[in-house]
Amino acid sequence: MSRQDLDDADDILFAHPPRKVTRWLCGCGEDYPCPEVRFAQLVRHASVRAAP
């Protein structure tokens, strides 16, 4: 490894710091909203719009 390789590695590590990512999980373990929740939301939304 050359000194330039080490400098490049330091630059890359500085430019790409780790970041914390938070995501919601459904009770079934899938990402929220899972397909079942999406379906239920569509049904609820449709029933609210159809109500007089």
N, C-alpha and C positions, 0 to 999 in steps of 0.2 A: 504494500500500500504506500502510495506517495502522500506527501503532505497535502497536496491538492485534493486527493480522495477524502482525507479526513476533514478538510475544510468544507468540501461539498456535503459530506455526511452531516456535519454540524448545521449547515445551512438548511438542509432538508428537514432535520429534526426540529429546528426552530420554526420553520414555516408550516409544519404539520403537527401541531400539538394535539394531544388527545383531548376529547371533549366528552362530557357526560351527556348521554342521550336518554331521555325519559320517554317511555311509551306506555300506553294504556293497554292492559290485558283484560280480556273478558273473563267471566267466571268459568267458562269452559276451557280457558288456557290459550285461546287464539288471540291475535291482535284485535283490539276493540275498534270499531264494531265488527263482530264476526258476521258471516253471511246470514245467520238466523236473526241477529239483531237488526241488520239492514232490512231484511224482509218485514219484520215486525214494525219497524219504523215507517216503511212504505205503506203498510196496511193502516196504521194509525193515522198517518198523514192523509191518506185517501178518505178515511172515514170522517175525519174532521172537515175536510173540504166538501164532502157530500152532505153533511148535516145542514139542515135549513137554518 
